[in-house]
Amino acid sequence: MKAFIENPNLLIKEFNEMAAIAQKKAFITIGIELQKKEIETLKNYRGELCDLKKQFIERNLENEANLIYCIDNSLLAVQYELQMLVNIKEDKMSEAWGNLVSAQVTYGTVVRNYPFKFETDNGYVERLEMYEKLLFPKMLFASVGGIIKKSNCSICKEPYSKCEHIKGRLYKGELCVREITEMELEEGSLVDAPANKHCRMLNISYDGKIVDLLTLREEAQTANIGIANSGVGN
Ligand SMILES: [Zn+2]
């Protein structure tokens, strides 16, 4: 990985090769064991990227560190995509939805932040949208409204309104997030275009029964009408 410190273009080349190999496995017909192996390959490579990012930051190379963020998260999005396909084959539909949404959110931060001439207009956003339309039924989302009482900047940990950082931007290879630590809940409502697609209705009334929205399988009698907010880890 040392050569990349001198020439980040080599890194982009290697990334393109890694992404191309991983995307060859991202079809529903590909063997599940090959998809699982590719997920591990991506995880290991992303670990190496993390080390390289530290070296860039030590040398104060902010653009290069931001490039690593974009490469890492592009590969993480494909990793989520592969995991979604594995979930579907294993009949884990709720997890499949969670991984699709994570892929969309993760790739979204890349599209908004690419620091170099970095190919983001590649149809990947549309690809993830197609999965949503073709593989999943129409989802019902919940939106939570409220007043933010306390929030911190994830970069400097100062109160969010007191610092210069802007949420959704990259700083030395880290995404600035507004971390809400205290909030007064006002309302929960059902919406079509939610801010958070992890936050969804879990079940619906169908044919006189309470059923899982994704599988239409009947829920146990004790189940409540639930809303999930199940982000998945990476
Ligand atoms: Zn800050």
Residues whose N, C-alpha, C, O or C-beta is under 5 A from the ligand:
A	BS01	ZN	C153 I155 C156 C163 E164 H165
